[in-house]
Amino acid sequence: MPIRKVRVEVVSGSGDRYMITFEGHVTREKALRLLDLIELLGGMPGVHPELSGGEPSELSKFDKIRLIVERHFPLTWFSSREVQLAYEREFKEPISLSTVSTYLSRMVDRGILVKAGAPNHRRYRMIPELARSLIPTR
């Protein structure tokens, strides 16, 4: 993996400005720690308050799956099976693989995710916020 340089600027709600520079081998673990730090300093754009503020029982299955994807897979490719396992672990309720696949497909249609691979080896990834803003709405 090549050495990368990541620079992030965060402006908190009170107007404080933080600049974070990370140089080295970027792994999923390190990127998630960086995102945790950003969230502590001033929040992250793209995190939906309506998803994080409500009781889990009040959220629709679509919203729960979207929340799982945003929390557990913000930067990496993932499968519907991985989402199913994370969903069941977090919400302590079963969900079928076909239901997860249906909702992930709807997220692709809405421009939230991209998909790759053959249907039996399908992988998904979140579209970055900047790229999402460039996608024309239907």
Secondary structure, 3 states (H helix, E strand, C coil): CCCEEEEEEEECCCCCEEEEEEEECCCHHHHHHHHHHHHHHHCCCCCCHHHHHCCHHHCCHHHHHHHHHHHHCCCCCECHHHHHHHHHHHHCCCCCHHHHHHHHHHHHHCCCEEEECCHHHCEEEECCHHHHHHCCCC
